[in-house]
Amino acid sequence: MPVGLEQRLNELEARVNNLERKFNTEMEVDFLRKELSQPVDRSAEDIEQALKIIGMGAGPRDMAKNFRRYIYEGKQ
């Protein structure tokens, strides 16, 4: 291996090792797992806004039971 290439490889390995020391993936995963396991604190207004966005309550009352009929009706 040419000297320049070997030196470049050694520098890259040192940079990777330095980055690995700075970024502990196990600690980060544990933090994220703990963070995601907590329920999100949403206000009644947040929930109402989300329901408006997806159109909940804006359809037939029996949509959950007959959704396939509503979705595919007239497409066959």
C-alpha positions as CSV (number, residue, x, y, z in Angstrom):
1,M,0.0,0.0,0.0
2,P,1.5,3.4,-0.9
3,V,2.5,5.6,2.0
4,G,0.1,8.4,1.2
5,L,-2.8,5.9,1.1
6,E,-1.7,4.3,4.3
7,Q,-1.4,7.7,6.1
8,R,-4.9,8.7,4.8
9,L,-6.4,5.4,6.1
10,N,-4.8,5.9,9.5
11,E,-6.2,9.4,9.7
12,L,-9.7,8.2,8.7
13,E,-9.5,5.4,11.3
14,A,-8.5,7.9,14.0
15,R,-11.4,10.2,13.0
16,V,-13.9,7.3,13.1
17,N,-12.6,6.2,16.6
18,N,-12.9,9.8,17.8
19,L,-16.5,10.1,16.5
20,E,-17.4,6.7,18.1
21,R,-16.2,8.0,21.4
22,K,-18.3,11.1,21.1
23,F,-21.4,9.3,20.0
24,N,-22.3,6.4,22.3
25,T,-25.1,4.6,20.3
26,E,-26.2,2.5,23.2
27,M,-26.7,5.5,25.4
28,E,-28.6,7.3,22.6
29,V,-30.8,4.3,22.0
30,D,-31.6,3.9,25.7
31,F,-32.4,7.6,25.9
32,L,-34.7,7.5,22.8
33,R,-36.4,4.3,24.1
34,K,-37.2,6.0,27.4
35,E,-38.3,9.2,25.7
36,L,-40.6,7.3,23.3
37,S,-42.1,5.2,26.1
38,Q,-43.6,8.2,27.8
39,P,-47.0,9.3,26.7
40,V,-47.2,12.6,24.8
41,D,-48.8,15.4,26.7
42,R,-51.5,16.8,24.4
43,S,-54.1,19.3,25.3
44,A,-57.8,18.9,24.3
45,E,-57.3,21.6,21.6
46,D,-54.4,19.6,20.2
47,I,-56.6,16.5,20.0
48,E,-59.5,18.4,18.5
49,Q,-57.2,19.9,15.8
50,A,-55.7,16.5,14.9
51,L,-59.2,15.0,14.6
52,K,-60.2,17.9,12.3
53,I,-57.1,17.3,10.1
54,I,-58.0,13.6,9.5
55,G,-61.7,14.2,9.2
56,M,-62.9,12.2,12.2
57,G,-66.6,12.4,12.7
58,A,-67.1,13.7,9.1
59,G,-68.7,10.6,7.7
60,P,-71.3,7.9,8.2
61,R,-71.7,6.8,11.8
62,D,-71.1,3.1,10.9
63,M,-67.9,3.8,8.9
64,A,-65.8,1.6,11.1
65,K,-68.1,-1.4,10.4
66,N,-68.7,-0.7,6.7
67,F,-65.6,1.1,5.6
68,R,-64.8,-1.3,2.6
69,R,-68.3,-0.7,1.2
70,Y,-67.9,3.1,1.5
71,I,-64.4,3.1,0.0
72,Y,-65.0,0.7,-2.9
73,E,-68.6,1.5,-3.7
74,G,-68.9,2.5,-7.3
75,K,-65.4,1.4,-8.2
76,Q,-66.3,-2.0,-9.4
